[in-house]
Amino acid sequence: MSDEKESSIAGSGCEILVPFNERKPLKEIERKIVKTYRKTIWSKFIKAINDYKLVEEGDKIAVAISGGKDSLLMAKLFQELKRHGKVNFELEFLAMDPGYHSDIKQLLIDNCEYLNIPIKIFDSGIFRIVDNIAKDYPCYMCARMRRGALYSKAQELGCNKLALGHHFNDVIETTLLNVLYSGNFKTMLPKLRASNFEGMELIRPMYHIEEIYIQRFIQSSGIWPLNCACMVAAKKIGNKRYEIKELIKNLKKDFNNVDISIFRAAQNVNMDAILGWQKDNQNYSYLDFYDDTE
């Protein structure tokens, strides 16, 4: 199938996923979401919203648009939910320019205009700042700064929630990254309260959607999304997340549904069979409660 293929071209410090089909009419692209990809994308989007109560009556949600495949699809999913859903909520589509090359910024604008996503673009200059202060591994700091800038702009616009386009694969990769590199068991949550922005919540409505179906949808639609437009990371060391992605890919060859098992592990933590845990910044050991089991 042509829409399952993936390629890329390099340009201006980023990669752009190249579709193997011509750009489809907007109505056809929107119809694909609820028809062709109903089971693998639309239903899983709705499942996350219902499972974790991500969208509630009266919400004003800032949808963060990076220009990548995930955020473009998320924007269209929210538009479909607004059109067909039963809950009354408002949307703002935010696109932060962290220092894109002019050609990359124009591609972001063109894609959003074609997809009828009414973005509000604001500048942050984050790429330049991160390049100066993050010597070896800029991605973590960049992500934190980008999120802070999005929270601030969303709050300015009167939003109470910020939606990010993290998907199923991001969740399991984060879990393994923490286990293998940080020595802790911590996953990416479907929603959490912002610690520095009062009244703000972060939500991840694509929590159950697998990346392969996002890729297929985008490429079959003929859209050219941004992959990574960061010119800082390109000059420094590689991203550990790509190593984890490859590790999971190889594990799946020998262990059936290993990705699902990693995902479910965070739902099935046995508190009677772990050495220690942290709750509200307080550390606990199983020995603290050992005598209570007698």
NORRAZI-V729832 format. One record per residue. RES is the residue in one letter. BURIAL is 1 if it has 9 or more other C-alpha atoms within 8 Angstrom, else 0. Layout:
res={RES;RES}
burial={BURIAL;BURIAL}
//
This chain:
res={M;S;D;E;K;E;S;S;I;A;G;S;G;C;E;I;L;V;P;F;N;E;R;K;P;L;K;E;I;E;R;K;I;V;K;T;Y;R;K;T;I;W;S;K;F;I;K;A;I;N;D;Y;K;L;V;E;E;G;D;K;I;A;V;A;I;S;G;G;K;D;S;L;L;M;A;K;L;F;Q;E;L;K;R;H;G;K;V;N;F;E;L;E;F;L;A;M;D;P;G;Y;H;S;D;I;K;Q;L;L;I;D;N;C;E;Y;L;N;I;P;I;K;I;F;D;S;G;I;F;R;I;V;D;N;I;A;K;D;Y;P;C;Y;M;C;A;R;M;R;R;G;A;L;Y;S;K;A;Q;E;L;G;C;N;K;L;A;L;G;H;H;F;N;D;V;I;E;T;T;L;L;N;V;L;Y;S;G;N;F;K;T;M;L;P;K;L;R;A;S;N;F;E;G;M;E;L;I;R;P;M;Y;H;I;E;E;I;Y;I;Q;R;F;I;Q;S;S;G;I;W;P;L;N;C;A;C;M;V;A;A;K;K;I;G;N;K;R;Y;E;I;K;E;L;I;K;N;L;K;K;D;F;N;N;V;D;I;S;I;F;R;A;A;Q;N;V;N;M;D;A;I;L;G;W;Q;K;D;N;Q;N;Y;S;Y;L;D;F;Y;D;D;T;E}
burial={0;0;1;1;1;1;0;0;0;0;0;1;1;1;1;1;1;1;1;1;1;0;0;0;0;0;0;0;1;1;1;1;1;1;0;0;1;1;0;1;1;1;1;1;1;1;1;1;1;0;0;0;0;1;0;1;0;0;1;1;1;1;1;1;1;1;1;1;1;1;1;1;1;1;1;1;1;0;0;1;0;1;0;0;0;0;0;1;1;0;0;1;1;1;1;1;1;1;1;1;0;0;0;1;1;0;1;1;0;0;1;1;1;0;0;0;1;0;1;0;0;0;0;1;1;1;1;1;0;1;1;0;0;1;0;0;1;1;0;0;1;1;0;0;1;1;0;0;1;1;1;1;0;1;1;0;0;0;1;1;1;1;1;1;1;1;1;1;1;1;1;1;1;1;1;1;1;1;1;0;0;0;0;0;0;1;1;0;0;1;1;0;0;1;0;0;1;0;0;1;1;1;1;1;1;1;1;1;1;1;1;0;1;1;1;1;1;1;1;1;1;1;1;1;1;1;1;1;1;1;1;1;1;1;0;1;0;0;1;0;1;0;0;1;1;0;0;1;0;0;1;1;0;0;0;0;0;1;1;0;0;1;1;0;0;1;0;0;0;0;0;0;0;0;0;0;0;0;0;0;0;0;0;1;1;1;0;0;0;0;0;0;0;0}
//
